[in-house]
């Protein structure tokens, strides 16, 4: 079991049985609050304990490559089995820092407009492997304001690990991060949305709607075949009935596929009854995929149609695209 997947009590029971509990507290402090990666550097421990400890490294993964675009950054991280994931730091004009974390190696959802979707699924990440992404960002760039699960993988397909990582990061002795600082983005797995509602509706929810056309959606997003819009709408309503927050409906804008006036009207019909905001995401180019980025005129036109249909919408501005760190680009390396 990874150290970063453990609670303090689990660290004490699994790795430090027979030693005072404060040794587990010291290790926990090193994981979350000190800039060390090796047990050899944990000098508050006696040398004999450091030498006998079964885990020589605090982290199971390591940063292979760091890419920058202004204040934005992308880390390519190698896991203990040589698999690779990517995590992104996004910094807005007010210098708020958001960590975009991966939940899987690859992705099984096969969304046709997403680079990660072309890779297939290798495996789920453990909670500790998710946490380590955030800790690497903190060590290099300081405190993180918000966390979004919008990296590689479908978070609701690995929800136990995702929820465990949020719980561990919320521990007072760890980073004491409120669930309200986390957002889970899903391509639309109704059972996963309902589980979030049941287990922690304070976690933010973003739903990659893309299109509210039940015929188009399965062509763009194969997971929609098992998750029709009616079931997803019911799940979103359930999330909000359980106390969930305003939902972000994400629309990756794909010219010639989902950017007509009728598409805007269908989004309005789908959103009726929800507390929501639509986030328009002009598609970010990925080599080999059959789409084009919308022009500014096309984005403005679609925004106008949404407004005329009574839809509240914002536009996501491009960040980290030049380092293949924008929405839909992860997996480029």
C-alpha contacts under 8 A as a table, 3 or more apart, distances in Angstrom:
res1	aa1	res2	aa2	distance
1	X	5	X	6.96
1	X	6	X	7.72
2	X	5	X	5.19
2	X	6	X	6.89
2	X	59	X	7.79
2	X	60	X	6.83
2	X	128	X	6.17
3	X	6	X	5.43
3	X	11	X	6.88
3	X	58	X	6.66
3	X	59	X	7.26
3	X	128	X	7.10
4	X	31	X	7.39
4	X	58	X	7.69
4	X	59	X	7.00
4	X	127	X	7.42
4	X	128	X	4.23
4	X	129	X	7.33
4	X	131	X	6.79
4	X	132	X	7.09
5	X	126	X	7.06
5	X	127	X	5.25
5	X	128	X	3.98
5	X	129	X	7.64
5	X	131	X	7.90
5	X	165	X	7.51
5	X	168	X	8.00
6	X	9	X	7.75
6	X	10	X	5.46
6	X	11	X	5.92
6	X	128	X	7.60
6	X	168	X	7.95
7	X	10	X	5.09
7	X	11	X	6.24
7	X	168	X	6.85
8	X	11	X	5.11
8	X	12	X	6.27
8	X	24	X	6.00
8	X	25	X	6.47
8	X	28	X	6.50
9	X	12	X	5.07
9	X	13	X	6.17
9	X	24	X	7.62
10	X	13	X	5.03
10	X	14	X	5.72
10	X	15	X	7.84
11	X	14	X	5.37
11	X	15	X	5.39
11	X	16	X	6.55
11	X	24	X	6.03
12	X	15	X	5.73
12	X	16	X	4.64
12	X	17	X	5.78
12	X	19	X	7.85
12	X	21	X	6.20
12	X	23	X	7.80
12	X	24	X	5.31
13	X	16	X	6.01
13	X	17	X	5.12
14	X	17	X	6.49
15	X	53	X	7.54
15	X	54	X	7.33
16	X	19	X	5.50
16	X	20	X	7.94
16	X	21	X	7.92
16	X	23	X	7.57
16	X	24	X	6.93
19	X	23	X	6.95
20	X	23	X	5.85
20	X	24	X	7.78
21	X	24	X	5.40
21	X	25	X	6.74
22	X	25	X	4.80
22	X	26	X	6.19
23	X	26	X	5.04
23	X	27	X	6.32
23	X	45	X	7.41
24	X	27	X	5.07
24	X	28	X	6.13
25	X	28	X	5.02
25	X	29	X	6.17
26	X	29	X	5.09
26	X	30	X	6.30
26	X	44	X	7.54
27	X	30	X	5.03
27	X	31	X	6.32
27	X	42	X	7.79
28	X	31	X	5.11
28	X	32	X	6.41
28	X	173	X	7.70
28	X	174	X	7.35
29	X	32	X	5.43
29	X	33	X	5.37
29	X	34	X	6.75
29	X	173	X	7.36
29	X	174	X	7.34
30	X	33	X	5.55
30	X	34	X	4.74
30	X	35	X	7.42
30	X	36	X	6.83
30	X	42	X	7.31
31	X	34	X	6.50
31	X	36	X	7.76
31	X	37	X	7.91
31	X	58	X	6.57
32	X	135	X	7.01
32	X	174	X	5.76
32	X	175	X	7.00
33	X	174	X	7.81
35	X	139	X	6.53
36	X	41	X	6.43
36	X	42	X	7.58
36	X	58	X	7.94
37	X	41	X	7.55
37	X	57	X	5.86
37	X	58	X	5.19
37	X	59	X	6.37
38	X	41	X	5.55
38	X	42	X	7.21
38	X	56	X	6.03
38	X	57	X	4.51
38	X	58	X	5.67
39	X	42	X	5.19
39	X	50	X	6.00
39	X	53	X	7.93
39	X	55	X	7.57
39	X	56	X	5.40
39	X	57	X	5.82
39	X	58	X	6.47
40	X	43	X	7.17
40	X	50	X	6.02
40	X	51	X	7.60
40	X	56	X	7.40
42	X	45	X	5.96
42	X	50	X	7.51
43	X	46	X	6.97
43	X	47	X	7.73
45	X	49	X	6.41
45	X	50	X	6.41
46	X	49	X	5.48
46	X	50	X	6.46
47	X	50	X	5.06
47	X	51	X	6.13
48	X	51	X	5.20
48	X	52	X	6.17
49	X	52	X	5.14
49	X	53	X	5.93
50	X	53	X	5.41
53	X	56	X	6.79
55	X	58	X	7.02
57	X	60	X	6.88
59	X	62	X	7.42
59	X	132	X	6.88
60	X	79	X	6.53
60	X	80	X	5.56
60	X	129	X	7.35
61	X	77	X	6.72
61	X	78	X	5.60
61	X	79	X	4.40
61	X	80	X	5.58
61	X	129	X	7.21
61	X	132	X	7.34
62	X	77	X	5.64
62	X	78	X	5.45
62	X	79	X	6.72
63	X	66	X	7.42
63	X	75	X	6.51
63	X	76	X	5.99
63	X	77	X	4.47
63	X	78	X	6.26
63	X	136	X	7.76
64	X	75	X	7.46
64	X	76	X	5.55
64	X	77	X	5.45
64	X	78	X	6.19
65	X	75	X	5.81
65	X	76	X	5.08
65	X	77	X	7.17
66	X	73	X	6.97
66	X	74	X	5.76
66	X	75	X	4.67
66	X	76	X	6.42
67	X	73	X	5.56
67	X	74	X	5.13
67	X	75	X	6.53
67	X	323	X	6.34
68	X	71	X	6.93
68	X	72	X	5.74
68	X	73	X	4.46
68	X	74	X	6.50
68	X	320	X	7.80
68	X	323	X	6.77
69	X	72	X	5.10
69	X	73	X	6.27
69	X	320	X	5.88
69	X	322	X	6.74
69	X	323	X	6.55
70	X	73	X	7.85
71	X	90	X	7.51
71	X	91	X	6.15
72	X	88	X	7.52
72	X	89	X	5.59
72	X	90	X	5.12
72	X	91	X	5.93
72	X	319	X	7.12
72	X	320	X	5.77
73	X	88	X	5.70
73	X	89	X	5.04
73	X	90	X	6.94
73	X	320	X	7.04
73	X	323	X	7.93
73	X	325	X	7.78
74	X	86	X	6.83
74	X	87	X	5.75
74	X	88	X	4.37
74	X	89	X	6.27
74	X	320	X	7.85
74	X	323	X	7.13
74	X	325	X	6.13
75	X	86	X	5.60
75	X	87	X	5.34
75	X	88	X	6.30
76	X	84	X	6.79
76	X	85	X	6.00
76	X	86	X	4.63
76	X	87	X	6.77
76	X	333	X	6.82
77	X	84	X	5.51
77	X	85	X	5.38
77	X	86	X	5.94
77	X	87	X	7.72
77	X	133	X	7.79
78	X	81	X	7.89
78	X	82	X	5.51
78	X	83	X	5.78
78	X	84	X	4.60
78	X	85	X	6.73
79	X	82	X	5.20
79	X	83	X	5.32
79	X	84	X	5.99
79	X	85	X	7.72
79	X	129	X	7.62
80	X	83	X	7.32
83	X	105	X	7.07
84	X	105	X	6.77
85	X	102	X	6.77
85	X	104	X	7.74
85	X	105	X	5.94
85	X	106	X	7.82
85	X	152	X	6.99
85	X	331	X	7.41
86	X	101	X	7.64
86	X	102	X	6.62
86	X	151	X	7.14
86	X	152	X	6.99
86	X	330	X	6.58
86	X	331	X	7.00
86	X	333	X	7.77
87	X	99	X	7.36
87	X	100	X	5.75
87	X	101	X	5.13
87	X	102	X	6.18
87	X	133	X	6.47
87	X	151	X	6.39
88	X	99	X	5.96
88	X	100	X	5.01
88	X	101	X	6.87
88	X	151	X	7.66
88	X	325	X	6.27
89	X	97	X	6.75
89	X	98	X	5.83
89	X	99	X	4.86
89	X	100	X	6.25
89	X	137	X	7.15
90	X	97	X	5.79
90	X	98	X	5.12
90	X	99	X	6.42
90	X	100	X	7.42
90	X	319	X	7.22
90	X	320	X	7.52
91	X	94	X	7.83
91	X	95	X	5.46
91	X	96	X	5.52
91	X	97	X	4.65
91	X	98	X	6.36
92	X	95	X	5.15
92	X	96	X	5.50
92	X	97	X	6.87
93	X	96	X	7.46
96	X	144	X	7.78
96	X	145	X	6.19
97	X	143	X	7.75
97	X	144	X	5.25
97	X	145	X	5.28
97	X	146	X	6.61
98	X	144	X	6.08
98	X	145	X	5.88
98	X	146	X	4.72
98	X	147	X	5.50
98	X	148	X	7.09
99	X	134	X	6.72
99	X	137	X	7.52
99	X	144	X	6.72
99	X	146	X	6.35
99	X	147	X	4.77
99	X	148	X	6.18
100	X	147	X	6.07
100	X	148	X	4.95
100	X	149	X	5.80
100	X	150	X	5.66
100	X	151	X	5.58
101	X	130	X	6.86
101	X	133	X	6.70
101	X	134	X	7.26
101	X	147	X	7.23
101	X	148	X	6.31
101	X	149	X	5.04
101	X	150	X	6.18
101	X	151	X	4.88
101	X	152	X	7.45
102	X	105	X	7.75
102	X	130	X	6.76
102	X	149	X	6.27
102	X	150	X	6.66
102	X	151	X	4.07
102	X	152	X	4.45
102	X	153	X	6.15
102	X	155	X	7.96
103	X	124	X	6.68
103	X	125	X	5.62
103	X	130	X	6.39
103	X	149	X	7.06
103	X	151	X	6.97
103	X	152	X	6.17
103	X	153	X	5.35
103	X	154	X	6.73
103	X	155	X	5.52
103	X	158	X	6.80
103	X	162	X	6.88
104	X	107	X	6.51
104	X	121	X	7.45
104	X	122	X	7.69
104	X	123	X	6.03
104	X	124	X	4.44
104	X	125	X	5.03
104	X	152	X	5.93
104	X	153	X	4.48
104	X	154	X	6.99
104	X	155	X	7.54
104	X	158	X	7.36
105	X	121	X	6.21
105	X	122	X	5.36
105	X	123	X	5.39
105	X	124	X	6.17
105	X	125	X	6.79
105	X	152	X	6.68
105	X	153	X	6.53
106	X	116	X	5.70
106	X	117	X	7.00
106	X	119	X	5.49
106	X	120	X	5.46
106	X	121	X	4.51
106	X	122	X	5.80
106	X	123	X	7.37
106	X	152	X	5.99
106	X	153	X	5.63
106	X	331	X	7.69
107	X	110	X	6.81
107	X	116	X	6.06
107	X	117	X	5.42
107	X	118	X	7.90
107	X	119	X	6.63
107	X	120	X	5.08
107	X	121	X	4.31
107	X	122	X	7.48
107	X	152	X	6.70
107	X	153	X	4.43
107	X	154	X	6.41
108	X	117	X	6.58
108	X	120	X	5.07
108	X	121	X	4.78
108	X	153	X	7.50
108	X	154	X	7.80
109	X	117	X	6.08
109	X	120	X	7.85
109	X	154	X	7.16
109	X	187	X	7.95
109	X	221	X	7.23
109	X	222	X	6.64
109	X	223	X	5.87
110	X	114	X	7.54
110	X	116	X	7.76
110	X	117	X	4.01
110	X	118	X	6.01
110	X	120	X	6.99
110	X	221	X	6.76
110	X	222	X	6.55
110	X	223	X	7.87
111	X	114	X	5.64
111	X	117	X	5.34
111	X	118	X	7.85
111	X	220	X	6.00
111	X	221	X	4.53
111	X	222	X	6.54
111	X	223	X	7.96
112	X	117	X	6.86
112	X	118	X	7.62
112	X	220	X	5.35
112	X	221	X	6.34
112	X	289	X	7.58
113	X	117	X	7.84
113	X	220	X	7.28
113	X	283	X	7.98
113	X	286	X	7.96
113	X	289	X	6.61
113	X	290	X	7.99
113	X	291	X	7.30
113	X	328	X	6.92
114	X	117	X	5.25
114	X	118	X	6.99
114	X	286	X	7.52
114	X	328	X	4.34
114	X	329	X	6.44
115	X	118	X	5.43
115	X	119	X	7.22
115	X	286	X	6.37
115	X	328	X	5.64
115	X	329	X	5.19
115	X	330	X	6.18
115	X	331	X	6.21
115	X	332	X	7.24
116	X	119	X	5.43
116	X	120	X	7.47
116	X	152	X	6.09
116	X	153	X	7.23
116	X	328	X	6.88
116	X	329	X	6.96
116	X	330	X	5.79
116	X	331	X	5.42
117	X	120	X	6.09
119	X	331	X	7.73
121	X	153	X	7.85
124	X	158	X	6.22
125	X	128	X	7.96
125	X	129	X	5.90
125	X	130	X	6.59
125	X	158	X	7.62
125	X	161	X	7.20
126	X	129	X	5.22
126	X	130	X	6.56
126	X	161	X	5.71
127	X	130	X	5.19
127	X	131	X	6.27
127	X	161	X	4.54
127	X	162	X	6.21
127	X	164	X	6.06
127	X	165	X	4.88
128	X	131	X	4.92
128	X	132	X	6.01
128	X	165	X	6.88
129	X	132	X	5.14
129	X	133	X	6.68
130	X	133	X	5.51
130	X	134	X	7.11
130	X	162	X	7.48
130	X	165	X	6.69
131	X	134	X	5.34
131	X	135	X	6.32
131	X	165	X	6.07
131	X	169	X	7.51
132	X	135	X	4.91
132	X	136	X	6.04
133	X	136	X	5.31
133	X	137	X	6.49
134	X	137	X	5.14
134	X	138	X	6.22
135	X	138	X	4.96
135	X	139	X	6.08
136	X	139	X	5.19
136	X	140	X	6.37
137	X	140	X	5.27
137	X	141	X	5.73
137	X	142	X	7.26
137	X	144	X	7.96
138	X	141	X	5.23
138	X	142	X	4.56
138	X	143	X	5.49
138	X	144	X	6.50
139	X	142	X	6.04
144	X	147	X	7.56
145	X	181	X	7.19
146	X	181	X	4.92
146	X	182	X	6.07
147	X	181	X	6.21
147	X	182	X	4.82
147	X	183	X	6.39
148	X	151	X	7.94
148	X	182	X	5.73
148	X	183	X	4.72
148	X	184	X	5.97
148	X	185	X	7.23
149	X	155	X	6.59
149	X	182	X	7.78
149	X	183	X	6.22
149	X	184	X	4.89
149	X	185	X	5.77
150	X	153	X	7.94
150	X	155	X	7.99
150	X	184	X	7.05
150	X	185	X	5.60
150	X	327	X	7.75
151	X	330	X	6.90
152	X	330	X	6.32
152	X	331	X	7.46
154	X	157	X	5.47
154	X	158	X	7.10
154	X	185	X	7.85
154	X	186	X	6.20
154	X	187	X	7.07
155	X	158	X	5.32
155	X	159	X	5.76
155	X	162	X	6.64
155	X	184	X	6.79
155	X	185	X	7.00
155	X	186	X	6.50
156	X	159	X	4.61
156	X	186	X	6.52
156	X	189	X	6.80
156	X	192	X	5.01
156	X	193	X	7.43
157	X	192	X	7.38
158	X	161	X	5.87
158	X	162	X	6.39
159	X	162	X	4.91
159	X	163	X	5.90
159	X	192	X	7.21
160	X	163	X	5.35
160	X	164	X	6.06
161	X	164	X	5.02
161	X	165	X	6.08
162	X	165	X	5.19
162	X	166	X	6.39
163	X	166	X	5.11
163	X	167	X	6.20
164	X	167	X	5.01
164	X	168	X	6.11
165	X	168	X	5.16
165	X	169	X	6.10
166	X	169	X	5.22
166	X	170	X	6.16
166	X	179	X	6.90
166	X	182	X	7.61
167	X	170	X	5.10
167	X	171	X	6.65
167	X	179	X	7.95
168	X	171	X	5.37
168	X	174	X	7.10
169	X	174	X	5.74
169	X	175	X	5.35
169	X	176	X	6.19
169	X	177	X	5.97
170	X	174	X	6.71
170	X	175	X	5.98
170	X	176	X	4.22
170	X	177	X	4.38
170	X	178	X	5.88
170	X	179	X	7.18
171	X	174	X	5.11
171	X	175	X	6.49
171	X	176	X	5.02
171	X	177	X	7.42
172	X	175	X	6.41
172	X	176	X	4.43
173	X	176	X	6.80
177	X	181	X	6.74
178	X	181	X	5.62
178	X	182	X	7.66
179	X	182	X	5.48
179	X	200	X	7.77
179	X	202	X	5.74
179	X	203	X	5.07
179	X	204	X	7.91
180	X	183	X	7.58
180	X	202	X	5.45
180	X	203	X	5.22
180	X	204	X	6.31
181	X	203	X	7.36
181	X	204	X	7.67
182	X	203	X	5.61
182	X	204	X	5.95
183	X	203	X	5.76
183	X	204	X	4.12
183	X	205	X	5.36
183	X	206	X	6.82
184	X	203	X	7.19
184	X	204	X	6.16
184	X	205	X	5.12
184	X	206	X	6.10
185	X	205	X	5.96
185	X	206	X	4.43
185	X	207	X	5.74
185	X	208	X	7.03
186	X	189	X	6.83
186	X	205	X	7.83
186	X	206	X	6.38
186	X	207	X	5.20
186	X	208	X	6.00
187	X	207	X	6.06
187	X	208	X	4.78
187	X	209	X	7.06
187	X	221	X	7.94
187	X	223	X	7.71
188	X	193	X	7.84
188	X	207	X	6.28
188	X	208	X	6.66
188	X	209	X	7.45
188	X	223	X	7.46
188	X	224	X	7.19
188	X	227	X	6.80
188	X	232	X	6.65
189	X	192	X	5.39
189	X	193	X	6.46
189	X	223	X	7.71
189	X	227	X	6.27
189	X	232	X	7.32
190	X	193	X	5.16
190	X	194	X	6.33
190	X	227	X	6.48
190	X	231	X	6.45
190	X	232	X	5.18
190	X	235	X	5.57
191	X	194	X	5.16
191	X	195	X	6.24
191	X	235	X	7.54
192	X	195	X	5.02
192	X	196	X	6.30
193	X	196	X	5.22
193	X	197	X	6.34
193	X	235	X	6.05
193	X	236	X	6.89
193	X	239	X	6.87
194	X	197	X	4.98
194	X	198	X	6.24
194	X	235	X	5.68
194	X	236	X	7.75
194	X	238	X	6.77
194	X	239	X	6.26
195	X	198	X	5.00
195	X	199	X	6.00
196	X	199	X	5.23
196	X	200	X	5.49
196	X	201	X	5.91
196	X	203	X	7.55
196	X	239	X	7.42
197	X	200	X	5.77
197	X	201	X	4.48
197	X	238	X	7.06
197	X	239	X	4.56
197	X	240	X	7.66
197	X	242	X	5.97
197	X	243	X	7.74
197	X	244	X	6.68
198	X	201	X	6.69
198	X	239	X	7.83
198	X	242	X	7.18
200	X	203	X	6.00
201	X	204	X	7.41
201	X	239	X	6.59
201	X	240	X	7.84
201	X	242	X	6.55
201	X	243	X	5.90
201	X	244	X	4.55
201	X	245	X	7.35
202	X	243	X	7.28
202	X	244	X	5.82
202	X	245	X	6.75
203	X	244	X	7.43
203	X	245	X	7.76
204	X	244	X	7.35
204	X	245	X	6.19
204	X	246	X	7.59
204	X	247	X	7.18
205	X	245	X	7.50
205	X	246	X	7.70
205	X	247	X	5.46
205	X	248	X	6.57
206	X	247	X	5.73
206	X	248	X	4.52
206	X	249	X	5.98
206	X	250	X	6.80
207	X	247	X	7.26
207	X	248	X	6.13
207	X	249	X	5.03
207	X	250	X	5.88
208	X	249	X	6.01
208	X	250	X	4.56
208	X	251	X	6.32
208	X	252	X	7.84
209	X	212	X	6.65
209	X	249	X	5.81
209	X	250	X	5.54
209	X	251	X	5.74
210	X	217	X	7.48
210	X	250	X	6.25
210	X	251	X	4.04
210	X	252	X	5.35
210	X	253	X	7.17
210	X	258	X	7.40
211	X	214	X	7.95
211	X	216	X	7.13
211	X	217	X	5.93
211	X	251	X	6.87
211	X	258	X	6.11
211	X	263	X	6.77
211	X	266	X	7.95
211	X	267	X	6.96
212	X	217	X	7.13
212	X	229	X	7.20
212	X	263	X	6.96
212	X	266	X	5.51
212	X	267	X	5.25
212	X	270	X	6.44
213	X	216	X	5.39
213	X	217	X	5.95
213	X	263	X	7.23
213	X	266	X	6.77
214	X	217	X	5.46
214	X	218	X	7.11
214	X	228	X	6.89
214	X	229	X	6.58
215	X	218	X	6.45
215	X	219	X	7.35
216	X	219	X	5.38
216	X	220	X	6.57
217	X	220	X	5.25
217	X	221	X	5.71
217	X	222	X	7.76
217	X	224	X	6.29
218	X	221	X	4.82
218	X	222	X	4.81
218	X	223	X	6.79
218	X	224	X	4.82
218	X	225	X	5.47
219	X	222	X	6.28
221	X	224	X	5.76
222	X	225	X	5.86
223	X	226	X	5.93
223	X	227	X	6.46
224	X	227	X	4.61
224	X	228	X	5.66
224	X	229	X	7.74
225	X	228	X	6.39
227	X	231	X	6.36
227	X	232	X	6.57
228	X	231	X	5.55
228	X	232	X	6.41
229	X	232	X	4.93
229	X	233	X	5.95
230	X	233	X	5.18
230	X	234	X	6.33
231	X	234	X	5.13
231	X	235	X	6.26
232	X	235	X	4.98
232	X	236	X	6.17
233	X	236	X	5.11
233	X	237	X	6.19
233	X	270	X	7.37
234	X	237	X	5.15
234	X	238	X	6.13
235	X	238	X	4.95
235	X	239	X	6.22
236	X	239	X	5.05
236	X	240	X	6.43
236	X	247	X	7.99
236	X	274	X	7.69
237	X	240	X	5.18
237	X	241	X	6.07
237	X	273	X	7.97
237	X	274	X	6.59
238	X	241	X	4.96
238	X	242	X	6.19
239	X	242	X	5.28
239	X	243	X	6.74
239	X	244	X	5.21
240	X	243	X	5.14
240	X	244	X	4.20
240	X	245	X	6.33
240	X	246	X	7.67
240	X	274	X	7.91
240	X	275	X	7.81
241	X	244	X	6.80
245	X	275	X	7.79
246	X	275	X	5.12
246	X	276	X	5.09
246	X	277	X	7.28
247	X	274	X	7.81
247	X	275	X	6.35
247	X	276	X	4.60
247	X	277	X	6.45
248	X	276	X	5.65
248	X	277	X	5.06
248	X	278	X	5.77
248	X	279	X	6.54
249	X	276	X	6.79
249	X	277	X	6.12
249	X	278	X	4.63
249	X	279	X	6.00
250	X	278	X	5.91
250	X	279	X	4.84
250	X	280	X	6.17
250	X	281	X	7.00
251	X	278	X	7.13
251	X	279	X	6.08
251	X	280	X	4.94
251	X	281	X	5.78
252	X	280	X	6.17
252	X	281	X	4.55
252	X	282	X	5.81
252	X	283	X	5.58
253	X	258	X	6.49
253	X	259	X	6.40
253	X	280	X	6.59
253	X	281	X	5.80
253	X	282	X	4.92
253	X	283	X	5.54
253	X	293	X	7.92
253	X	294	X	6.94
253	X	299	X	7.77
254	X	257	X	5.44
254	X	258	X	5.72
254	X	259	X	6.50
254	X	282	X	7.28
254	X	283	X	6.14
254	X	291	X	6.60
254	X	292	X	6.91
254	X	293	X	6.94
254	X	294	X	6.70
255	X	258	X	6.42
255	X	259	X	5.68
255	X	291	X	7.46
255	X	292	X	6.76
255	X	293	X	7.27
255	X	294	X	5.80
255	X	298	X	7.83
256	X	259	X	6.48
256	X	260	X	7.88
258	X	263	X	5.90
259	X	263	X	6.06
259	X	264	X	7.26
259	X	298	X	7.86
259	X	302	X	6.25
260	X	263	X	5.08
260	X	264	X	6.54
260	X	302	X	7.07
261	X	264	X	5.09
261	X	265	X	6.32
261	X	302	X	7.00
261	X	305	X	5.81
261	X	306	X	7.95
262	X	265	X	4.99
262	X	266	X	6.19
263	X	266	X	5.16
263	X	267	X	6.35
264	X	267	X	5.17
264	X	268	X	6.43
264	X	302	X	6.98
264	X	305	X	6.00
264	X	306	X	5.20
264	X	309	X	7.15
265	X	268	X	5.04
265	X	269	X	6.40
265	X	305	X	7.63
265	X	306	X	6.92
265	X	309	X	5.85
266	X	269	X	5.03
266	X	270	X	6.18
267	X	270	X	5.07
267	X	271	X	6.07
267	X	306	X	7.96
267	X	311	X	7.98
268	X	271	X	5.20
268	X	272	X	6.29
268	X	306	X	7.22
268	X	309	X	6.11
268	X	310	X	6.81
268	X	311	X	5.79
269	X	272	X	5.42
271	X	274	X	5.57
271	X	276	X	7.21
271	X	311	X	8.00
276	X	312	X	7.71
277	X	311	X	7.83
277	X	312	X	5.51
277	X	313	X	5.63
277	X	314	X	7.33
278	X	311	X	7.36
278	X	312	X	6.12
278	X	313	X	4.40
278	X	314	X	6.19
279	X	313	X	5.71
279	X	314	X	4.94
279	X	315	X	5.48
279	X	316	X	6.39
280	X	303	X	7.95
280	X	313	X	7.04
280	X	314	X	6.15
280	X	315	X	4.67
280	X	316	X	5.98
281	X	315	X	6.26
281	X	316	X	5.23
281	X	317	X	7.56
282	X	293	X	6.27
282	X	294	X	6.01
282	X	299	X	7.14
282	X	316	X	7.43
283	X	292	X	7.20
283	X	293	X	5.11
283	X	294	X	6.88
283	X	327	X	7.92
283	X	328	X	7.91
284	X	293	X	6.23
284	X	321	X	7.02
284	X	326	X	6.86
284	X	327	X	6.70
284	X	328	X	6.70
284	X	329	X	7.05
285	X	289	X	7.92
285	X	291	X	7.56
285	X	292	X	6.74
285	X	293	X	6.34
285	X	329	X	7.58
286	X	289	X	5.91
286	X	328	X	7.72
286	X	329	X	6.23
294	X	297	X	7.93
294	X	298	X	5.81
294	X	299	X	6.43
295	X	298	X	5.13
295	X	299	X	6.36
296	X	299	X	5.10
296	X	300	X	6.11
297	X	300	X	5.13
297	X	301	X	6.03
298	X	301	X	5.06
298	X	302	X	6.18
299	X	302	X	5.28
299	X	303	X	6.14
300	X	303	X	5.03
300	X	304	X	6.16
301	X	304	X	5.09
301	X	305	X	6.35
302	X	305	X	5.07
302	X	306	X	6.26
303	X	306	X	5.14
303	X	307	X	6.23
303	X	313	X	7.06
304	X	307	X	5.02
304	X	308	X	6.16
305	X	308	X	5.05
305	X	309	X	6.23
306	X	309	X	5.03
306	X	310	X	6.37
306	X	311	X	5.11
306	X	312	X	7.43
306	X	313	X	7.27
307	X	310	X	5.05
307	X	311	X	5.16
307	X	312	X	6.60
307	X	313	X	7.45
308	X	311	X	7.40
318	X	321	X	6.54
318	X	326	X	7.10
319	X	325	X	7.67
319	X	326	X	6.06
320	X	323	X	5.51
320	X	324	X	6.41
320	X	325	X	4.83
320	X	326	X	5.21
321	X	324	X	4.86
321	X	325	X	5.38
321	X	326	X	4.72
321	X	329	X	7.65
322	X	325	X	7.35
323	X	326	X	7.92
324	X	329	X	5.19
324	X	330	X	6.21
324	X	332	X	6.23
324	X	333	X	7.58
325	X	329	X	5.85
325	X	330	X	5.79
326	X	329	X	5.59
326	X	330	X	7.20
327	X	330	X	7.39
329	X	332	X	6.42
330	X	333	X	7.34
